[in-house]
Amino acid sequence: MSGEVNKTRRRIIQLGLASSISLVLNKLYADNTTQNKINNDTSTQLNQNHLIAIRVWPSDIYTRVILETSHKLQVKYFFLTSPDRLAIDITNVHLNDLLKKLNTQVMANDPVIKGIKVGQFNPTTVRIVLYLKQNIKVQSQSLDPIKFSSIEYSYRYLLDIYPASAISQQEDLSDDLLAMLKLSSESSQDTKRDSYPSFKVPSNNKNKAKIIVVLDPGHGGEDPGAIGMFKTKEKHVVLAIAKKLYDMINQTDYMRAEMTRTHDIFIPLGTRVAIARKTHADLFVSIHADAFTSPEPSGSSVFTLSDKGASSSFARWLASTQNASDQIGGASFKTQSTSVRKVLLDMSQTWTRRQSNHFGGIMLNNIAKVHKLHNKAIEQANFAVLKAPDIPSVLVETAFISNPRDEVKLQSQEFQQEIANALFQGVSSYAKTILK
């Protein structure tokens, strides 16, 4: 009897052990399955990184190539010779129509890129090869997604390509250096300016006795500025107005105009200040077409710098939107270089602020002759682009691009010319006070 009991016990123990082993094996299998699923999901997520857009922005200063993707991009670039090329390898992105058509974005006047070829280098890597016109220096930057007003970008990879002849290997790109690149490019391109719409440069343009006016068309390139209900982009409108004003100023015998940008390209805010200072400007006029959160506001405004706070909540809001330009456009190098640091030391100067307000009042009175004013007094706020310590500076909001009636006006050549005429009269009147 006891033998049978012992046999029964042994069977029970054996069954228990078998059940325990089975449970352990089942758990290990489940854990393995879960881990494999996680690994597969991660791999799938990486492979799902798709290209949203590719943009190529050539200018007289540098060429910017931008890849916008759904997830952060893994990129490496290197140089090839015979012929000179820049190879860019991007992983976990597959060849698609956007990449295949990238060569169609190359423009004849691009200073550095001659052509582009794209291919699937291996199953997980696409290689972009830029054929170069000259030796180059490259800076790259990855930007996280940004949503600001009507502007929204996903992950962006920026590749800025500069002529190496203009930059020594020891130099870091900065506002001051980019300003010098801009000005040296302008002087060497004088004979080619007929290729830019409406440009007319008089032969005596370099006369140092003239009042130098730097015109700053806001935004550009990756930063479209405000966008109207009819899809009008601020950057295009203000560049058109600035070119008209540029022509008018350079047709006088007592003023000379320079522009911070002549192309649809992004110029950082600090660089715009640096350009004005390197040019030894007597006046600085930043041209914009503002927007608000509602379509009701309309009219023109003139702003000057305040280091003590904004004159109104609207002025404060507007300054914050304009100062966001570097985030939107992507300032790919260190800012606050010599020109901007000097500003912080010299902000106690009151002469510049007084003259800026005087200049702004003249501009406002002339604009009132062609368009209603949003505010009949000059407004003030902490605009980064107005921080030249020794140059009377104003920011003109020509009209509200967020107001449908103003937007239609801004689209018309006639209104653009009327605003340019008014700005010219204001600049001319103030310049004559300097020459007296």
C-alpha positions as CSV (number, residue, x, y, z in Angstrom):
1,M,0.0,0.0,0.0
2,S,2.8,2.4,0.9
3,G,4.5,1.6,-2.5
4,E,1.4,2.7,-4.4
5,V,1.3,5.9,-2.4
6,N,4.9,6.7,-3.2
7,K,4.3,6.0,-6.9
8,T,1.3,8.4,-6.9
9,R,3.5,11.1,-5.2
10,R,6.2,10.7,-7.8
11,R,3.7,11.1,-10.6
12,I,2.3,14.3,-9.0
13,I,5.8,15.7,-8.6
14,Q,6.7,14.9,-12.2
15,L,3.5,16.5,-13.4
16,G,4.2,19.6,-11.3
17,L,7.7,19.9,-12.7
18,A,6.5,19.4,-16.2
19,S,3.9,22.2,-15.7
20,S,6.5,24.5,-14.2
21,I,8.9,24.0,-17.1
22,S,6.1,24.5,-19.6
23,L,5.1,27.8,-17.9
24,V,8.7,29.0,-17.9
25,L,9.2,28.1,-21.6
26,N,5.9,29.8,-22.5
27,K,7.0,33.0,-20.7
28,L,10.4,32.9,-22.4
29,Y,8.6,32.5,-25.8
30,A,6.2,35.4,-25.0
31,D,9.1,37.7,-23.9
32,N,11.0,36.8,-27.1
33,T,8.0,37.5,-29.2
34,T,7.4,40.9,-27.5
35,Q,11.1,41.9,-28.0
36,N,11.0,40.8,-31.7
37,K,7.8,42.9,-32.2
38,I,9.5,45.9,-30.5
39,N,12.6,45.5,-32.8
40,N,10.4,45.1,-35.8
41,D,8.4,48.1,-34.9
42,T,11.6,50.2,-34.4
43,S,12.9,49.0,-37.8
44,T,9.6,49.7,-39.5
45,Q,9.5,53.2,-37.9
46,L,13.0,54.0,-39.2
47,N,12.1,52.7,-42.7
48,Q,9.0,54.8,-42.7
49,N,11.0,58.0,-42.6
50,H,9.9,59.7,-45.7
51,L,10.9,62.8,-47.6
52,I,8.4,65.6,-47.4
53,A,10.2,68.2,-49.5
54,I,13.6,69.2,-50.9
55,R,14.4,72.9,-51.4
56,V,17.4,74.5,-53.0
57,W,18.0,78.2,-52.3
58,P,20.8,79.7,-54.4
59,S,21.9,83.3,-53.8
60,D,24.8,85.6,-54.4
61,I,26.1,84.7,-50.9
62,Y,25.6,81.0,-50.4
63,T,23.4,78.1,-51.6
64,R,21.2,76.3,-49.1
65,V,19.9,72.7,-49.6
66,I,17.2,71.6,-47.3
67,L,15.8,68.1,-46.8
68,E,12.5,68.0,-44.9
69,T,11.5,64.6,-43.5
70,S,8.9,62.9,-41.3
71,H,11.6,61.8,-38.7
72,K,15.0,63.1,-37.8
73,L,17.4,62.4,-40.7
74,Q,20.7,60.5,-40.5
75,V,23.2,62.2,-42.8
76,K,26.9,62.2,-43.6
77,Y,28.7,64.1,-46.3
78,F,32.2,63.9,-47.8
79,F,34.1,65.3,-50.8
80,L,35.1,63.6,-54.0
81,T,37.5,64.8,-56.7
82,S,38.0,64.5,-60.5
83,P,35.5,66.1,-60.9
84,D,34.9,68.0,-57.6
85,R,31.8,66.7,-55.9
86,L,30.0,66.8,-52.6
87,A,28.4,63.4,-51.7
88,I,25.6,63.3,-49.2
89,D,24.5,59.9,-47.9
90,I,21.1,59.7,-46.2
91,T,19.9,56.5,-44.5
92,N,16.5,55.0,-44.0
93,V,15.1,57.1,-46.9
94,H,14.2,55.4,-50.2
95,L,14.5,56.9,-53.6
96,N,11.3,58.7,-54.6
97,D,10.1,61.2,-57.2
98,L,11.2,64.2,-55.1
99,L,14.8,62.9,-55.1
100,K,14.7,61.8,-58.7
101,K,13.7,65.3,-59.8
102,L,16.2,67.1,-57.5
103,N,18.4,68.1,-60.5
104,T,15.5,70.2,-61.9
105,Q,16.0,72.6,-58.9
106,V,19.6,73.6,-60.0
107,M,19.6,77.1,-61.4
108,A,22.2,78.4,-64.0
109,N,23.2,81.3,-61.7
110,D,23.8,79.1,-58.7
111,P,27.3,80.1,-57.5
112,V,28.4,76.7,-56.4
113,I,26.2,73.8,-57.7
114,K,26.7,72.8,-61.4
115,G,24.4,69.7,-61.3
116,I,22.9,67.0,-59.1
117,K,22.7,63.2,-59.4
118,V,20.8,61.0,-57.0
119,G,20.8,57.2,-56.7
120,Q,20.0,54.3,-54.3
121,F,23.5,53.6,-53.1
122,N,22.5,50.5,-51.1
123,P,19.1,49.1,-49.8
124,T,19.1,51.6,-46.9
125,T,21.0,54.6,-48.3
126,V,20.3,57.2,-50.9
127,R,23.3,59.1,-52.2
128,I,23.0,62.7,-53.5
129,V,26.0,64.0,-55.4
130,L,26.4,67.7,-56.0
131,Y,28.7,68.6,-58.9
132,L,30.6,71.8,-57.9
133,K,31.6,74.9,-59.8
134,Q,34.3,75.8,-57.3
135,N,35.9,74.8,-54.0
136,I,33.4,75.1,-51.1
137,K,33.0,75.2,-47.4
138,V,30.0,73.5,-45.9
139,Q,28.0,73.9,-42.7
140,S,25.1,71.6,-41.7
141,Q,22.4,71.7,-39.1
142,S,19.5,69.6,-38.0
143,L,16.3,71.4,-37.0
144,D,13.4,70.1,-35.0
145,P,9.8,70.6,-36.1
146,I,8.5,74.1,-35.7
147,K,4.9,75.5,-35.9
148,F,4.6,79.3,-35.8
149,S,1.6,81.2,-37.0
150,S,0.8,79.9,-40.5
151,I,4.3,78.3,-40.9
152,E,4.8,74.6,-40.1
153,Y,7.9,72.5,-40.8
154,S,8.7,68.9,-39.9
155,Y,12.3,67.8,-39.3
156,R,14.8,69.6,-41.4
157,Y,18.4,69.0,-42.4
158,L,20.1,72.2,-43.6
159,L,23.3,72.2,-45.7
160,D,24.8,75.6,-46.3
161,I,27.4,75.8,-49.1
162,Y,29.8,78.7,-49.3
163,P,32.6,79.6,-51.8
164,A,35.8,78.4,-50.0
165,S,37.8,81.3,-51.6
166,A,35.9,83.8,-49.5
167,I,36.5,81.9,-46.2
168,S,39.7,80.7,-44.6
169,Q,39.7,77.3,-43.0
170,Q,40.3,78.9,-39.6
171,E,37.3,81.2,-39.8
172,D,33.9,80.3,-38.3
173,L,30.9,81.6,-40.1
174,S,29.3,84.5,-38.2
175,D,27.1,87.5,-38.8
176,D,30.1,89.7,-39.5
177,L,31.7,87.2,-42.0
178,L,28.4,86.6,-43.8
179,A,28.0,90.4,-44.1
180,M,31.4,90.7,-45.7
181,L,30.6,87.8,-48.1
182,K,27.4,89.6,-49.1
183,L,29.2,93.0,-49.7
184,S,32.1,91.5,-51.6
185,S,29.7,89.5,-53.7
186,E,27.7,92.6,-54.4
187,S,30.8,94.6,-55.6
188,S,31.9,91.7,-57.9
189,Q,28.4,91.3,-59.3
190,D,27.8,94.9,-60.3
191,T,28.1,94.2,-64.0
192,K,25.7,91.3,-63.7
193,R,22.8,93.0,-61.9
194,D,20.8,93.4,-65.1
195,S,19.8,89.8,-64.5
196,Y,17.8,90.9,-61.4
197,P,14.4,92.3,-62.2
198,S,14.2,96.1,-62.2
199,F,17.7,96.7,-61.0
200,K,19.4,99.8,-62.4
201,V,22.8,100.7,-61.0
202,P,24.2,104.1,-61.9
203,S,27.9,104.2,-62.9
204,N,28.6,106.6,-60.0
205,N,27.0,104.3,-57.5
206,K,30.2,104.1,-55.4
207,N,30.3,107.9,-54.6
208,K,31.2,108.0,-50.9
209,A,29.8,111.4,-50.4
210,K,26.3,110.1,-50.9
211,I,23.9,109.2,-48.0
212,I,23.9,105.4,-47.8
213,V,20.6,103.8,-47.2
214,V,20.4,100.0,-46.4
215,L,17.0,98.5,-47.4
216,D,16.1,95.3,-45.6
217,P,13.3,93.2,-47.2
218,G,12.1,91.1,-44.4
219,H,12.2,87.3,-44.2
220,G,13.2,85.2,-47.3
221,G,14.0,81.6,-48.2
222,E,12.8,79.2,-45.5
223,D,11.1,82.0,-43.7
224,P,8.1,83.2,-45.9
225,G,6.9,85.7,-43.3
226,A,3.2,86.1,-43.0
227,I,1.0,84.4,-45.5
228,G,-2.4,85.9,-46.6
229,M,-5.7,84.3,-47.2
230,F,-5.0,84.3,-50.9
231,K,-1.6,82.6,-50.2
232,T,0.4,85.8,-50.8
233,K,3.8,85.5,-49.1
234,E,5.2,88.5,-47.2
235,K,8.8,87.7,-48.4
236,H,7.9,88.2,-52.1
237,V,5.9,91.4,-51.6
238,V,8.5,93.2,-49.5
239,L,11.3,92.2,-51.9
240,A,9.3,93.7,-54.8
241,I,8.7,96.9,-52.9
242,A,12.4,97.1,-51.8
243,K,13.6,96.7,-55.4
244,K,11.4,99.6,-56.6
245,L,12.7,101.8,-53.7
246,Y,16.3,100.7,-54.5
247,D,15.9,101.9,-58.1
248,M,14.4,105.3,-57.1
249,I,17.2,106.0,-54.5
250,N,20.0,105.0,-56.9
251,Q,18.6,107.4,-59.5
252,T,19.4,110.4,-57.3
253,D,22.7,112.1,-57.1
254,Y,22.8,112.3,-53.3
255,M,21.8,108.8,-52.1
256,R,23.0,105.3,-52.6
257,A,21.0,102.2,-51.7
258,E,22.2,98.7,-50.7
259,M,20.0,95.7,-49.9
260,T,20.4,93.0,-47.3
261,R,19.0,90.5,-49.8
262,T,18.3,90.6,-53.5
263,H,17.2,87.0,-53.7
264,D,14.7,84.7,-52.1
265,I,17.2,83.6,-49.5
266,F,17.2,83.6,-45.7
267,I,19.5,86.2,-44.0
268,P,19.7,86.0,-40.2
269,L,18.6,89.1,-38.2
270,G,22.1,89.7,-36.8
271,T,23.6,89.6,-40.3
272,R,21.2,92.2,-41.5
273,V,22.5,94.6,-38.8
274,A,26.1,93.6,-39.6
275,I,25.5,94.4,-43.3
276,A,24.3,97.9,-42.4
277,R,27.3,98.5,-40.2
278,K,29.8,97.1,-42.7
279,T,28.3,99.4,-45.4
280,H,28.7,102.4,-43.1
281,A,25.0,103.1,-43.6
282,D,23.5,106.4,-42.7
283,L,19.9,105.0,-42.6
284,F,18.4,101.5,-42.3
285,V,14.8,100.7,-43.5
286,S,13.4,97.2,-42.8
287,I,10.3,96.5,-44.9
288,H,7.5,94.2,-43.9
289,A,3.8,93.4,-44.4
290,D,2.4,92.5,-41.0
291,A,-0.3,90.1,-39.9
292,F,-2.5,89.5,-36.9
293,T,-4.5,86.6,-35.5
294,S,-7.7,88.1,-37.0
295,P,-8.3,89.6,-40.4
296,E,-9.8,92.9,-39.2
297,P,-6.7,95.0,-38.6
298,S,-5.5,97.0,-41.6
299,G,-3.3,99.9,-42.5
300,S,0.4,100.8,-42.3
301,S,2.7,101.3,-39.3
302,V,6.2,102.5,-38.5
303,F,8.2,101.1,-35.6
304,T,11.5,102.1,-34.0
305,L,13.6,100.3,-31.4
306,S,12.7,100.4,-27.7
307,D,14.9,98.9,-25.0
308,K,12.4,99.7,-22.3
309,G,9.4,97.7,-23.4
310,A,6.9,97.9,-26.2
311,S,4.6,100.9,-26.7
312,S,1.6,98.5,-27.0
313,S,0.6,94.9,-26.7
314,F,0.3,94.8,-30.5
315,A,3.9,96.1,-30.9
316,R,5.2,93.6,-28.4
317,W,3.4,90.7,-30.3
318,L,4.6,91.9,-33.7
319,A,8.2,92.2,-32.4
320,S,8.0,88.6,-31.1
321,T,6.8,87.3,-34.5
322,Q,9.6,89.2,-36.4
323,N,12.3,88.1,-33.9
324,A,11.3,84.5,-34.5
325,S,12.8,84.7,-38.0
326,D,16.0,83.0,-37.1
327,Q,14.2,80.0,-35.6
328,I,12.0,79.6,-38.8
329,G,14.7,80.3,-41.3
330,G,17.4,78.4,-39.5
331,A,20.5,80.5,-38.5
332,S,23.2,77.9,-39.2
333,F,26.1,79.6,-37.5
334,K,26.9,81.5,-34.3
335,T,25.1,84.8,-34.0
336,Q,25.7,87.8,-31.8
337,S,29.2,88.4,-33.4
338,T,31.1,91.7,-33.2
339,S,28.4,93.9,-34.6
340,V,25.7,92.6,-32.3
341,R,27.9,92.5,-29.2
342,K,28.8,96.1,-29.8
343,V,25.1,96.9,-29.9
344,L,24.7,95.7,-26.3
345,L,27.5,98.0,-25.2
346,D,26.2,101.0,-27.1
347,M,22.5,100.8,-26.3
348,S,22.8,103.7,-23.9
349,Q,23.3,106.1,-26.8
350,T,20.3,108.3,-27.1
351,W,21.3,110.1,-30.3
352,T,20.4,107.1,-32.5
353,R,17.0,106.6,-30.8
354,R,16.1,110.3,-31.2
355,Q,17.1,110.3,-34.8
356,S,15.3,107.0,-35.4
357,N,12.1,108.5,-34.0
358,H,12.5,111.7,-36.1
359,F,13.1,109.6,-39.2
360,G,10.1,107.4,-38.4
361,G,7.9,110.4,-38.0
362,I,8.8,111.6,-41.5
363,M,8.2,108.1,-43.0
364,L,4.8,107.8,-41.3
365,N,3.7,111.2,-42.6
366,N,4.6,110.3,-46.1
367,I,3.0,106.8,-46.0
368,A,-0.3,108.4,-44.7
369,K,-0.6,110.2,-48.1
370,V,-1.0,106.8,-49.9
371,H,-2.5,104.4,-47.4
372,K,-4.5,104.5,-44.2
373,L,-2.5,104.2,-41.0
374,H,-3.0,101.5,-38.4
375,N,-1.6,103.8,-35.8
376,K,-1.1,107.5,-36.3
377,A,1.9,107.6,-34.0
378,I,5.2,105.7,-34.2
379,E,5.2,102.5,-32.2
380,Q,8.2,101.0,-30.4
381,A,9.3,97.5,-29.5
382,N,12.4,95.4,-29.1
383,F,13.0,94.5,-32.8
384,A,16.3,92.6,-33.2
385,V,16.8,93.9,-36.7
386,L,16.8,97.6,-35.5
387,K,19.7,97.2,-33.1
388,A,22.4,99.0,-35.0
389,P,23.8,101.3,-32.3
390,D,24.9,104.1,-34.6
391,I,22.4,104.0,-37.5
392,P,18.9,105.6,-37.4
393,S,16.7,102.6,-38.1
394,V,13.0,102.1,-38.8
395,L,10.8,99.1,-39.5
396,V,7.9,99.8,-41.8
397,E,4.8,97.5,-41.9
398,T,3.4,98.5,-45.3
399,A,0.0,96.8,-44.8
400,F,-1.7,93.9,-43.1
401,I,-1.3,90.8,-45.3
402,S,-3.7,89.1,-43.0
403,N,-6.4,91.6,-44.1
404,P,-7.9,90.4,-47.4
405,R,-8.4,94.0,-48.7
406,D,-4.8,94.9,-47.8
407,E,-3.5,91.6,-49.3
408,V,-5.1,92.4,-52.6
409,K,-3.5,95.8,-52.6
410,L,-0.1,94.3,-51.7
411,Q,-0.4,92.0,-54.7
412,S,-0.8,94.9,-57.1
413,Q,2.2,96.6,-58.8
414,E,0.4,99.9,-58.5
415,F,0.2,99.8,-54.7
416,Q,3.7,98.4,-54.4
417,Q,4.9,101.5,-56.4
418,E,2.8,103.9,-54.3
419,I,4.3,102.5,-51.1
420,A,7.8,102.7,-52.6
421,N,7.2,106.3,-53.7
422,A,6.0,107.2,-50.1
423,L,9.1,105.5,-48.6
424,F,11.3,107.3,-51.1
425,Q,9.9,110.7,-50.2
426,G,10.5,109.9,-46.5
427,V,14.0,108.7,-47.0
428,S,14.8,111.6,-49.3
429,S,13.4,114.2,-46.9
430,Y,15.5,112.9,-44.0
431,A,18.6,112.5,-46.1
432,K,18.4,116.2,-47.1
433,T,18.4,117.1,-43.4
434,I,21.7,115.2,-43.0
435,L,23.2,117.0,-46.1
436,K,22.4,120.5,-44.9
